[in-house]
Amino acid sequence: MAECDFSEAYADVVVEFLEVAFHQILFTRNIYPSAFFERRKGYGIVVQMSVHPVLNDYLKKVLAGIRPLLLRNEVSAVELVILSLAHSPLEKFVFSIQKLNLSNLDSTFYELEDNFKAVLHCIATSKSKGHGSSTEMAFEVRVHTYWSVAAELEGESHFHEFPWMVAEEGDPPAVSNRPVIVPIKSFSSSLLKMQVYIECLLV
């Protein structure tokens, strides 16, 4: 299989998983009413997926913006950050990603499905340490890439259809300097290496 096909497979696998994980996080942390979600099958288990068209359209645009960076192997991590209404981070769900050399595509997909299933189960059963379930919250998605990539993206047409903003370095001073790290899962396959964890940013 050609290198471009490996890159396509890598990008598709990561985007598909992140989409399911994002929905599961938003449901688990009560960012939106439970009526926004319905039970579906994902990676062999029951997951919660949004049925709200505006939210779904936004998430698809976010993921479509990440995919070109994955194709170029220029993403080191993706974060879904839970925010207070004052825009202070409360929790970060961090997906640290590294592309590896592919050897056997079919066996890799089976292996990844088991690992993705385990991550989604851990997310669904995780408990928030930084805020109560009744707290009103929002969220944002952050992508870790390189300065040169951000500059290049500004010249591409699809960037202007759904522009990304360069994040300020560090979180607001109201956030504790000692976040609580909750490991979710680390795994490696012949296609990618991923480490998933939660940073609980107590205010």
ABEGO torsion letter per residue (X at the ends): XBAAAAAAAAAAAAAAAAAAAAAAAAAAAGABBAAABBBBBBGGBBBBBBABAAAAAAAAAAAAAAAAAAAAGABABBBBBBBBAAGBBABBBBBBBBBBBBABAAAAAAAAAAAAAAAAAAAAABBBAABBAABBBBBBBBBBBBAAAAAAAAABAAAAABBBBBBBBEBBAABBABBBBBBABBBBBAABBBBBBBBBBBX
